[in-house]
Amino acid sequence: MKVKVSQENFSKLLGLVTGVVPTTSSIPVLSNLLIETEGDKVKISATDLDISVISLLECEIAKKGSITVGAKRFQEIVRELPGEEVDLEVDGNRITITCSRANFRMMGMEKDQFPKIADLEKEEKINISAAALEKMIRRSIYSVARDDTRPVLSGVLWELSPKEMAMVGTDGHRLARMAIKGDFPVKEEMGVIIPPKALNQVLRLIGGTDEVAIAIDKAFVGFFVGDTTVYTRRIEGTFPNYKQVIPSSNENVLVIERSALMSAAKRVSLLADSKTHKIKVHLTKNKIKLTASTPDLGEAEEEVPAGYTGEEMVIGYNASYVLDVLKNSESDEMKFELGTSVGASILKQAEEPDDESYVCLVMPLRLAEQE
């Protein structure tokens, strides 16, 4: 193989692809990139067996070929090269990297040692607005479980139907669901569970892109973004019936300015317990009061004007959970639908487009006086 590529574009591409390379692996070749020619482009592939990224870049090809080479060192070398163009030349299991007066030689492995990557190119694809996909991912991914004790909760449920798409994340203590209405080329309702790592890779790619094509088979999901494709293995299992835990009769309603609540919650939570992040919300007619108390730190309280209709109550929240909802909202005002101080709270945007629905559930923390 002998090719010439743009140093700037090649370095950017490597930064995207190497994001899935495992830091440690019992299979040495997984620490490598597969570099090969395809048509008039150079093709770079990386995988950890569950998630794969493949990207193509235009180049000048003098000789076709392939090699696998250590991802981290190769990326670092290309990033630091001093010139505008990079020459890559493969001779057996060795690749030479030349740029201006710099010259590097690295040992690699043959292509046949690199694992086979899923290929959904010929599968029927669903096209979706990149902006809509980004919004669904960002507004659900933060709620997934951070451990693998229940694998299905460590992924995002993607629900597809002809008239609506939605992504749902939950860890059992909170839930976020972002739905987009529209006409989608989906023949029947389905749900797939996708690892957050794959969705984060997609988020890195879709900036400046108008549309994303998506293909699904029984084992994998493929996201096609320009000249880059992300393949991810689906998480197997049945996602819990989350709809049955969303209250439908919370009659106490709080409407509050989003930025004011977010700022106050950040400040008060500075003196909250570092493990529970617990703050108390004291609900009264025209205002709320946020308080936090930790024996070895001190106490904090702040009042925020608000519109509240319902029974006066005190409710405890993990401040981080509430702040995650607020940070991922766009409405000037937020609406809290509350039942009791120990029942699930529903958080919504007070105003949102007709074709969107963003609903979050947060379970309260039990207060000392409730125990």
Secondary structure, DSSP 8 states (H G I E B T S, - for coil): -EEEEEHHHHHHHHHHHGGGS-SS-SSGGGGEEEEEEETTEEEEEEE-SSEEEEEEEE-EEEE--EEEEEHHHHHHHHHH--SSEEEEEEETTEEEEEETTEEEEEEEE-GGGS------TTS-EEEEEHHHHHHHHHTTGGGS-SSSSSGGGGSEEEEE-SSEEEEEEE-SSEEEEEEEES----SS-EEEEE-HHHHHHHHHH-TT-SEEEEEE-SSEEEEEETTEEEEEE---S----GGGGS-S---EEEEEEHHHHHHHHHHHGGGS-TTT-EEEEEE-SSEEEEEEEETTTEEEEEEEE-EEES--EEEEEEHHHHHHHHHT---SEEEEEE--TTS-EEEEESS--TTEEEEEEE--B--GGG-
